[in-house]
Amino acid sequence: MKRCLVYLDAAEIRDSVDLLEAARRIHGEEAYETVGAALHRDIDPAMGAFDRVIQVTRPDIKLYDPAAVTGVMLELQQANGFDSILVPATPFGRMLAPRLAMGLGTGLVADVTAIRKEGDALEIIRPAFSGRLLAGIRFIGDGPIMMSIRQGVFQYGGSRDKKTLLDRYVPAHVRDGKIRRLAVKEKEQIYDIRKSDVLVSGGGGVKKNFHQLERLAEKLGGHVSASRKIVDSGIAPRSIQVGQSGKTVSPRLYMALGIYGAVQHVEGLKRVEHIIAVNVNKNAPICSLADIVVEGDAGTFVEKLADKIEAQGGHQNEH
Amino acid sequence: MNLICLVKFVPDVDNFTYDYENNVLIRDTSRLQLNPDDACAVAFALKIKAAEPDTFVEVVTMAPDKVAPHMEDLLRIGVDRGSLISDTLFAGSDTWVTASVLSRYLSDRDYDVILTGTHAIDGDTSHIPAQVGACLGLNQLSGIISIDPERFDENAAVCDVETESEVSTYEMGLPAILSVTRESRYRLPYPSRKDLERDVSERLRVISNRDLGFAPDQVGLAGSRTKVIKTYTKEFDTKDRIVVRADDAGVDFVYDFLKQKGFV
C-alpha cells in the first residue's frame, strides 16, 4: 500500500489538512495510507481526517528552525519510507521542502496548483514566469514524490471521522540551527481576503482612484483587494493581493475593476461564483471569465454603482 | 567580512514573448535583468562594504556566458569579484542540479555569510537558497526585510522577517544563508561616470565544469530529478457573458444582477 506523508504546518493547520485532496489526486483510487507529521501541539483539525498522525514530541525543537525541522522530517522519512511527501507552501514550508528534498536526493516541484494522472504517469502543474505560464512537470528517479502545494488550491472534502491513530515520536537527534527568535510583532490585520464573500478588486485601470473602491466594497458588505500592479506600485499592501504572487481567493462575487486578467492574476481565483469585469477593453482576458462585462472606465462605474446602491437605500451587509 | 551574493539574471516577465506554435519561450537576451530580490541582496552587501571598506563582496551566478556584461555592471558599482559558473553541460538543470553545482563551487570559498534573494520572478520556486543551505550544511532564512548592520558580524546576524501576520526578529548564527525580499528596499547604487568606462573584466572569472568536475550525466537535463514536459498558457472555462456599457443603463443592469443574487 502506498503511503503519503503530509507536513502539518503549525501556522496553517487547516490548509495542511487540505493537502489530503492532493494526496488523493496522486494516489488515486488505489488504497493508500495518509500520515500527518506534527511538530506542534494542536492537532485537532487533523484528527479524523488522516489515517495516522505522528506527533513529534521534543520540547527543544524550535518550529521556526529550518535545519532542525528538516532533520526531524528526514528521520521520519528514513524510518518510514513514504512514497510521497507533501508540504504546504507556507513561508516555512517553502524553506523546509527544498531542504528536505535535497537531503533525500529527490526532486521537488514547488507551489503546485494542479495534479494530473494518466495511468501511472503523474503530471504536476505549477505556474512559472510569475504565473504567466504553466509548466507540466514529471518526476524522474526513485522518489519519494515531493511537492510543496499552493495554499487554497486544493480542498479536502473527504471523511472527518476516521479513527486516526496517534503515534508519538521522539527523534533521536535534533540539530541546533543556531537560530533564535528575539521578538515577534503581530501585524495589524486589516482583513483576510481569503475569507471574504465579496471582493471589489482593483487593477491598473483604477490606479488613480483605487481608494474609491472602499465605498463600493462597504455597500456590498465586502472587502477591497488588488492586482499585482497596484501592490507593486505601493498603492495597496501585499496582504490584499490576488494572484500567483498574492493569494488564492474564493468569494461569491468578484468585481474586477480595471484588471486585465493575466494568467498570474486569474490563477488566484478559485471557485468564484460570479465575476463582474469592468474594463475599457471588453476583450481583456478577465472578461472571458465574467458573467457581466461592463465596457468602460472602471473608476466612473464604481462611483455610479455606489451612488445607485445608496439611492436605492442599499443596506450595508454585515462583514 | 567576506560576503558572497548568490544571484540570478531573469527575463523581464512583463515583456517576454511566447511562441505559441512551438510552445517555447523566446528569451530576448537584451532584456535580462538582475532578479529584483537578488539585487536587494547585493545592495545590502555593498551597503556593508561602504561602511566597512575591508569587506569583500563576491557575486556568484550560474548562467550562460551572455550575462557577463550584467556581471561587469555589478563590478562597476563596487562588487569585488564576479564568478560566472557557465557550461553548456549545465543547460536544462533543475533546482536540484543547480544547487549541487553552486554548492560545489561555494564549498571551496571562504565566506562569513551567503546573501541571496527569496524568490526569483521567473522560476519562482525559491528552492536554491534552501537547497544550497542543505548541501553546505548551513541554516537558511527566507523573507528577510532588513538586516541590522549594527548587529552583523562574523558570529551572527540579526534580521527581521515579514510574513502575512507578523514581523519576527531572528538572530542567526553565521555562517548561514540569508535571503532578502524586495520589501527590504535595499537599492543598488548607480555607477559613477568614470566607472562606466572602467575595464573590470579581470575581476570577472568564468568557472566551467572543468573546474567543478561533474560527470556529464550528473548535471543538466540528464542529472535532473524533475523535468518540464510541457509549458502552456492557461485555458479557462469561458462563460456566456453579457456585455453592457459603463453608462446609466449598464449601472442599472449590474445593480439588478446584484439584487437578484442577494448582494444588495
Contacts between the chains, C-beta under 8 A, distances in Angstrom:
chain1	res1	chain2	res2	distance
A	11	B	165	8.0
A	64	B	168	7.3
A	64	B	170	7.4
A	65	B	139	7.2
A	66	B	130	6.8
A	66	B	133	7.5
A	66	B	139	6.2
A	66	B	140	6.0
A	66	B	141	7.3
A	67	B	133	7.6
A	67	B	139	4.4
A	67	B	140	7.9
A	70	B	134	7.1
A	91	B	142	6.8
A	91	B	143	5.6
A	91	B	161	8.0
A	91	B	163	4.9
A	91	B	164	7.8
A	94	B	126	5.2
A	94	B	130	7.8
A	94	B	142	6.7
A	95	B	130	5.2
A	95	B	140	6.5
A	95	B	141	7.3
A	95	B	142	5.3
A	96	B	130	7.8
A	97	B	130	7.8
A	98	B	95	7.0
A	98	B	99	7.8
A	98	B	125	7.6
A	98	B	126	7.2
A	98	B	127	4.0
A	98	B	128	7.7
A	98	B	130	3.9
A	98	B	131	4.7
A	98	B	134	7.3
A	99	B	130	4.6
A	99	B	131	6.8
A	99	B	133	6.4
A	99	B	134	4.5
A	99	B	140	7.3
A	100	B	134	8.0
A	101	B	96	7.0
A	101	B	127	7.8
A	101	B	131	7.2
A	102	B	96	6.9
A	102	B	99	6.3
A	102	B	130	7.5
A	102	B	131	4.4
A	102	B	134	3.7
A	102	B	135	6.2
A	103	B	134	5.5
A	105	B	96	8.0
A	105	B	225	7.9
A	106	B	96	7.9
A	106	B	225	6.0
A	107	B	94	6.5
A	107	B	96	5.7
A	107	B	224	7.2
A	107	B	225	2.8
A	107	B	226	3.8
A	108	B	95	7.0
A	108	B	96	7.3
A	108	B	125	7.9
A	108	B	127	6.5
A	108	B	225	7.7
A	108	B	226	7.1
A	109	B	226	6.0
A	110	B	95	7.9
A	110	B	124	7.4
A	110	B	125	3.8
A	110	B	126	6.6
A	110	B	127	6.1
A	111	B	124	7.0
A	111	B	125	7.1
A	123	B	229	6.7
A	127	B	124	7.3
A	128	B	122	6.8
A	128	B	123	6.1
A	128	B	124	6.5
A	128	B	231	7.2
A	129	B	11	7.8
A	129	B	13	5.0
A	129	B	16	6.7
A	129	B	25	7.5
A	129	B	121	7.7
A	129	B	122	5.6
A	129	B	124	7.8
A	130	B	13	4.5
A	130	B	121	5.3
A	130	B	122	7.6
A	130	B	124	6.4
A	132	B	13	6.1
A	132	B	16	7.5
A	132	B	233	7.7
A	133	B	18	7.2
A	133	B	25	7.2
A	133	B	231	5.2
A	133	B	232	7.3
A	133	B	233	6.3
A	134	B	231	6.8
A	134	B	232	5.8
A	134	B	233	7.2
A	134	B	234	5.5
A	135	B	228	4.9
A	135	B	230	7.5
A	135	B	231	5.1
A	136	B	228	7.0
A	136	B	229	5.1
A	136	B	230	4.5
A	136	B	231	7.2
A	136	B	232	7.3
A	137	B	226	5.3
A	137	B	227	6.7
A	137	B	228	5.6
A	137	B	229	6.7
A	138	B	226	7.1
A	138	B	227	5.3
A	138	B	229	4.9
A	139	B	225	6.8
A	139	B	226	5.9
A	140	B	224	6.6
A	140	B	225	5.7
A	140	B	226	6.6
A	140	B	227	5.8
A	141	B	225	5.1
A	177	B	139	4.0
A	177	B	173	7.9
A	178	B	139	6.3
A	178	B	156	7.9
A	178	B	172	6.8
A	178	B	173	2.9
A	178	B	176	7.3
A	179	B	139	5.9
A	179	B	141	7.1
A	179	B	170	5.7
A	179	B	171	7.1
A	179	B	172	5.1
A	179	B	173	6.9
A	179	B	176	7.9
A	180	B	170	6.7
A	180	B	171	4.7
A	181	B	168	5.7
A	181	B	169	7.2
A	181	B	170	5.6
A	182	B	158	6.9
A	182	B	169	4.5
A	182	B	170	6.6
A	182	B	171	5.6
A	183	B	168	7.0
A	183	B	169	4.3
A	184	B	166	5.4
A	184	B	167	7.5
A	184	B	168	4.8
A	184	B	169	7.6
A	185	B	166	6.2
A	185	B	167	4.7
A	185	B	168	7.6
A	185	B	169	7.9
A	186	B	165	6.6
A	186	B	166	5.2
A	187	B	162	7.9
A	187	B	164	7.7
A	187	B	165	5.8
A	187	B	166	5.7
A	187	B	167	6.4
A	189	B	165	6.6
A	198	B	263	6.4
A	219	B	264	7.2
A	220	B	258	7.3
A	220	B	263	5.6
A	220	B	264	6.8
A	221	B	263	7.7
A	238	B	183	7.6
A	239	B	164	6.1
A	244	B	124	7.7
A	245	B	119	7.9
A	245	B	124	7.7
A	252	B	261	8.0
A	252	B	263	7.8
A	253	B	258	7.6
A	253	B	261	7.3
A	253	B	263	5.6
A	263	B	233	6.4
A	263	B	234	4.9
A	266	B	234	7.0
A	266	B	236	6.5
A	267	B	234	7.4
A	274	B	261	6.5
A	275	B	239	7.9
A	276	B	254	6.2
A	276	B	257	7.4
A	278	B	246	6.5
A	282	B	243	5.6
A	285	B	236	8.0
A	287	B	241	6.7
A	287	B	243	7.9
A	288	B	236	6.6
A	288	B	238	4.5
A	288	B	239	7.6
A	288	B	241	7.1
A	289	B	236	5.7
A	289	B	237	7.8
A	289	B	238	6.9
A	289	B	239	6.5
A	290	B	239	6.7
A	290	B	241	5.3
A	291	B	239	6.0
A	291	B	241	6.5
A	291	B	242	7.1
A	291	B	257	7.4
A	292	B	241	6.8
A	292	B	242	5.1
A	292	B	243	7.8
A	292	B	244	6.5
A	292	B	253	7.2
A	292	B	254	6.1
A	292	B	257	6.1
A	293	B	241	5.3
A	293	B	242	7.0
A	293	B	243	4.5
A	293	B	244	7.3
A	294	B	243	7.9
A	294	B	244	5.5
A	294	B	245	7.1
A	294	B	246	5.2
A	294	B	250	5.3
A	294	B	254	6.4
A	295	B	243	6.0
A	295	B	244	7.2
A	295	B	245	5.4
A	295	B	246	6.5
A	295	B	250	8.0
A	296	B	245	5.6
A	296	B	246	2.5
A	296	B	247	7.2
A	296	B	250	7.1
A	297	B	246	5.9
A	298	B	246	7.6
A	300	B	246	6.1
A	301	B	246	4.4
A	301	B	250	7.3
A	301	B	251	6.9
A	304	B	246	7.7
A	304	B	248	7.3
A	304	B	251	4.6
A	305	B	251	5.3
A	305	B	254	6.1
A	305	B	255	6.7
A	308	B	251	5.3
A	308	B	252	7.2
A	308	B	255	5.1
A	309	B	255	6.8
A	309	B	258	7.9
A	309	B	264	5.4
A	312	B	255	7.2
A	312	B	264	7.2
A	314	B	264	4.4
A	315	B	264	7.5
A	317	B	263	7.9
